[in-house]
Amino acid sequence: MSTAVYSFFKLGAKLALKIYCGKTVVHFDEATSYTAPKIIASNHPNSFFDAIVIAVNYPKPIHFLARGDAFNKPLVANFLNALQLIPIYRLSEGKSNLIKNEDTFKRCISLFKENKTILIFSEGLCINEWKLRSLKKGTARLALLALNEGVDNLQIQPTNLNYSSFSKNPKKVLINFNQEFNASVLTLEQDNFFYTTFNSKLKEGILDHLQVAKKEEDVAALFYEKKSHAQKVALTIPALLGYILNAPIYHFFKKIAQKKTKNTVFYDSVLFGLLLICYPIIVVSIAVLVGLFAGLLPAVILFFIFPITAFCYSQYKS
C-alpha cells in the first residue's frame, strides 16, 4: 500500500513539475550506485519542495526524515508514512519526544539492511538562500550508527539543489547528485573525530557545482537560456491560451499560499502542494460540466488543453 501511494504521488508530482518548473536539469555522478544502502545528503533551501524535487528525479524510491511535529495527528501521520516519511524529533519539539528517535534510528538501520535510500537535509534548517550553511551532526550520527550495526557498504551521496527563484514561476532547477563516498573509510576511533571528518568530506561534496549567490539577481544569469525565434513563435499562441485558461486558477492559489506562508520559507511548497492536489480536480470538474452540455469529445479535448497549454506557457516564459 505504501509503495502504491508513493508511486502515485511521484507520478503526479513529476507531471506537475514539468509545468511548475520551466526546466529541470539533473546531473548524476557517473559512478552513482543504485543497489547499495545510501544516504542522499542535500542542502535545504526550499522547504519540503526540496524533497519533492529530489524524489521525482531520483530513479529509486526514497525514504525521508521529516520533522516530528508533522506526525502529531494520526490521520496525517498515516498519510505521511504512506509517502515514506519518517519522523525525527528535535529538542525544540519537546525533550520527552527525543526518546522516539530510537525507533526512527532502528527503522533507518532496517531500511539500510534492505539496501534502501534515505534522504537527509544535512543543514538541519531551511532558509531561502543560495549558499551552504553549517552542517549539523545528524547525518554523521546516522552513518556512524549504521556502521556500528554492520552496514559496512553504506554510501553517502552529497547532493545540491539550485533554484533560479524561490518566489517566481516558472522557475528553473538544477540538481547535482555528486560523487559518493563510503562512510566506512573514515576512522571510527573517536565519535567526535568521525563527525568532524565526515562533515568535512560531506561539505566538500555538497559544494561541488552548488550555485552560490547573495540574491536572486545574481543567480538568474546562471540559469539564463535563450530560446530561438522559431521556438518563441511556435509557443506564442498555445502559451497565450494557456495563460487565459490557467492564470485564474494559479493566481487564486498563489494568494492563498502567500497569505498562509507570509514571512516563512514554505511559500513554494504550499503553492505547489495546493496546485498538485486541486488543479486536477478543477480541470476534471470543468471538463465534466462541458461534457454535460456539449458532449464527450469537447470535454476530453478541454481536459487535455488545460495542462498542455499550461506547459506551453511555462516553456515560453522560461
NUVEXNU-162135 format. One record per residue (C-alpha): residue in three letters; y, x negated, z negated. Coordinates in steps of 0.001 Angstrom, whole numbers, plus 524288, in hexadecimal, padded with zeros to 5 digits. Layout:
<guzas>
ALAYXZ
...
</guzas>
This chain:
<guzas>
MET800008000080000
SER809737F5307FC55
THR806C97EDDE80907
ALA809047FA2C81111
VAL8161E7FD1480A7C
TYR81A817EEFB80C25
SER816A37EECE81A89
PHE81D5C7FBCB81D2C
PHE82A367F79A8170B
LYS829857EA3381D6D
LEU8284B7F08282ACF
GLY833917F9D0827FC
ALA83C237EED3822E5
LYS838DA7E65182E9E
LEU83D897F0C983804
ALA849997F3B482FD0
LEU84D827E55A82EF5
LYS84DE97E48683DC3
ILE859587EE0B83D36
TYR85F7A7E9FF8304B
CYS85F727DB8D833DC
GLY8644E7D84884168
LYS85B8F7CC58841BE
THR851C07C5D9838CF
VAL84D497B7F883B6B
VAL841637B2EB83420
HIS83D157A4B383380
PHE82FD27A0D482E05
ASP82C7B792C982AF5
GLU821A878F0483467
ALA8185B78BC88292B
THR81A0F798F882261
SER80D3179D8181C77
TYR808A57AB9881B5C
THR7FB707AA64814C2
ALA7FEBD7A32D80814
PRO8050C7A9217FBED
LYS813BA7A7EF7FD34
ILE820D97A99F7F69F
ILE82BED7AC6E80005
ALA837B17A7607F872
SER8448B7AC157FE28
ASN8531A7AC7E7FBA8
HIS858447B9F47F7BD
PRO8655B7BDB47FDD4
ASN863767CC32800D1
SER85C207D3BA7F64D
PHE84F3C7DA637F9E0
PHE853197DA5B80834
ASP84EAC7CC14807B3
ALA840DD7D0478043D
ILE840977DA3B80F44
VAL845127D0538195B
ILE83B177C62A81517
ALA82FD67CFE08141B
VAL832777D5978218F
ASN832C47C83A827FD
TYR8274F7C1F4820FC
PRO81A397C488827B0
LYS812497C68181B3A
PRO8141F7D0A081063
ILE81CA17CBAD8054E
HIS81D177CED97F6D7
PHE82A637CE907F052
LEU82F1C7CB657E2AC
ALA839BC7D54B7DF3B
ARG8423E7D7E27D355
GLY83AAB7DF507C912
ASP844AF7E9E47C60C
ALA842297EFCD7D37B
PHE834B07F3DE7CE88
ASN8396E7FBDF7C2F2
LYS836578091C7C902
PRO827C780B7D7CB78
LEU829A3812237D8AE
VAL83260807257DD90
ALA829207FCFA7D7EF
ASN81DA5802CE7DF78
PHE82570802657EC0E
LEU829CA7F44E7E9D3
ASN81BE67F03B7E6BA
ALA817937F6697F38B
LEU821A37EDE47FA6C
GLN81B717E1FB7F3C7
LEU826937DF617EA56
ILE8232C7D8F07DD65
PRO82C4D7DA4B7D195
ILE831DB7CE2C7CB37
TYR839C87D0127BEC4
ARG845AC7C8417BAAE
LEU84B687C6797AD27
SER856E07CF277B122
GLU84D457DA7B7B2BF
GLY8490E7D98E7A48F
LYS841AA7CF2B79D0D
SER836A47D8CE79A68
ASN833EC7D9BA7A90E
LEU831637CB277AAA6
ILE8236D7CCBE7A5D5
LYS820CE7D4FB7B1FF
ASN822C27C8E77BA5F
GLU815667C41E7B5F1
ASP80F4A7CF157BDF9
THR818207CBAB7C956
PHE813EB7BD6F7C919
LYS8058F7C14E7C845
ARG8074C7CA067D411
CYS80E017BF217DB9E
ILE802FB7B5977D8AD
SER7F91D7BFCC7DCF6
LEU800707C1827E9CB
PHE801037B2DA7EBFF
LYS7F2507B1FB7EA1A
GLU7F13D7BC137F50B
ASN7F9DC7B36A7FDBC
LYS805417BCF87FD3B
THR813BB7BA277FEF5
ILE81E527BCDA7F4CF
LEU82CEB7BCC97F78E
ILE8361A7B7787ED2C
PHE844E07B6357EDBA
SER846477A9527E6C8
GLU854C77AA6E7E388
GLY8517A7B5C47DA89
LEU85E287BD217DCFD
CYS8641D7C2847E972
ILE871FD7BFBF7EE06
ASN877707C2B37FB92
GLU87ACA7B4EF7FFB5
TRP876EB7AA5280947
LYS871C879F8980094
LEU8665479C2F7F7DE
ARG8685A79DF07E949
SER8610B796E97DE6F
LEU8528D799CA7DE6D
LYS84C5079FEB7D26E
LYS83F7879B0B7CCE1
GLY837CE7A7847CFD8
THR831F27A2E77DCB6
ALA82DE2795E77D6C7
ARG827F479C9D7CAE4
LEU81FB37A5A17D354
ALA81B4979A317DBB9
LEU8178B792337CFB6
LEU8105379DB77C9D4
ALA808B079F667D679
LEU8051D790F27D6AA
ASN800977919A7C88D
GLU7F80C79D4A7CC53
GLY7F16F795757D703
VAL7F926799EB7E2ED
ASP7FA1878C257E871
ASN7FD30790147F678
LEU8098D797C37F324
GLN813BD796077FDD3
ILE8225F797257FB70
GLN82A7C79ADE80752
PRO8392D798FD8057B
THR840207A39480D3C
ASN84E287A72280FD2
LEU855707B31B8148C
ASN8622C7B23B81C01
TYR86ABC7BE2881EC4
SER876727BF53827BC
SER87C0C7C96181E42
PHE878A07D0C7811DE
SER881257DC9B814D2
LYS881F67DE1F8239D
ASN877F17E3A582D0D
PRO871657E0A9835DA
LYS86F767D37282F6A
LYS867E47C785833B7
VAL85D547C16182B57
LEU857267B3F582BD8
ILE84AD07B13B82400
ASN844DE7A3C382253
PHE837257A28B81CDE
ASN837DC793F081A50
GLN82DD77894C817E2
GLU8241078C7780D39
PHE81FAE783A680249
ASN813D77840A7F985
ALA817AD7854E7EB3E
SER80BC877D6F7E6E9
VAL81194770BD7EC46
LEU81BC97710D7E16E
THR8188B76AFB7D457
LEU813AD774037C999
GLU8159776A697BE6E
GLN8215A771577B87C
ASP825DA77F477BB42
ASN8345A77C107BB47
PHE83267770BB7C4AC
PHE82A5E7799C7CD86
TYR83514783E77CD81
THR83F78779E27D0EF
THR83773773977DBBB
PHE83322780BF7E115
ASN840E87865C7E188
SER8464677A1F7E7DD
LYS83C4B77B127F2CA
LEU83E22789BE7F3EF
LYS84CEC7888F7F4BF
GLU84BD477E8F7FF8B
GLY842D8787BD806FE
ILE84B47793EC80599
LEU8577A78C84809D3
ASP850F8788998168E
HIS8586F7901C82148
LEU85F847987E8174A
GLN86CE279C7181C89
VAL876BF798D88120A
ALA8848B79E7B8128D
LYS88F377A34180978
LYS892537B02481043
GLU88DCA7B91381B25
GLU8978C7B3D18250C
ASP891CC7A63582391
VAL883DE7AA8B82607
ALA886A27B42E8311A
ALA887E87A96083B24
LEU87A527A475837BF
PHE874877B16C83C1D
TYR87D0A7B36A84821
GLU875A07B631854A6
LYS87C9A7BA2F86106
LYS876377C49F8695F
SER877507C41D87818
HIS880727CD6F87F2F
ALA874B17D42E88552
GLN86E9E7D6A1877ED
LYS87B467DC5A872CF
VAL87CA57E57087E8A
ALA86E857E9FB87D9D
LEU86FFE7ED1586F24
THR87D547F3B586FC7
ILE8797D801CA872AE
PRO86D4C80292869F4
ALA874E07FB8285F37
LEU87FF38056186021
LEU876338108F85F7B
GLY86FA1809DE85402
TYR87C818091384CC5
ILE87FAF8177384F43
LEU8725181C0F84AA4
ASN8702E812E283F33
ALA87DA580F96839B6
PRO87ECC81C33831A3
ILE871A48198F82B3F
TYR8747F80B42828DE
HIS8822680D3D82331
PHE87D6F8184681A6D
PHE8737380F7E813DD
LYS87CAB803E281435
LYS8864B80B4480BA1
ILE87B7180EE680232
ALA876D1800BF80160
GLN884AE7FBB47FF55
LYS887048056E7F474
LYS87A19802EE7ED8B
THR87A947F4157EE8C
LYS888EE7F1057ECD3
ASN88B0D7E3217E7E3
THR87C847E0047E832
VAL8736B7D89E7F140
PHE86B397E4937F491
TYR873627EA6A7FF9D
ASP86B537E55780AFD
SER85E747E89C80462
VAL862577F6778009C
LEU868237F97880DEF
PHE85C107F48B81502
GLY8531F7FBE680BA9
LEU85A7E808A280DA0
LEU85A0D8074C81C54
LEU84BC58033381C50
ILE847D380F84814FE
CYS851CC8198A8197F
TYR8546D81608827B6
PRO846C9819E882CB8
ILE84780826AC8252A
ILE854C9829E782B01
VAL850A78267E838E5
VAL8440D82E5A837BF
SER84BA0839FE83246
ILE855628398A83D7D
ALA84A63838818476E
VAL843428441384170
LEU84F8D84C76841E6
VAL851C8848D48501E
GLY8438C84BBD852F6
LEU844A58595E84D52
PHE84FB685CBD856AA
ALA84D8C8541F86290
GLY83F0585127862C6
LEU83602845C986005
LEU83A5C83C4686AA8
PRO848DD83BBA866B9
ALA844B083A4185889
VAL83BBE82EBC85B93
ILE8461F8283C8641B
LEU8506D829CC85985
PHE847148247E84F3B
PHE845EF817A9856C1
ILE854108170E85B6E
PHE8595A815F784D7E
PRO85295809278499C
ILE8527F8033B8574C
THR86124804D48592D
ALA863728003384B39
PHE85C0C7F3D184EC9
CYS864717F25585B07
TYR870C47F395852E1
SER86BAC7E9688495A
GLN868EF7DFFD8548C
TYR876387E29D85ACE
LYS87DA77E01B84E29
SER8761C7D3EF84AAC
</guzas>
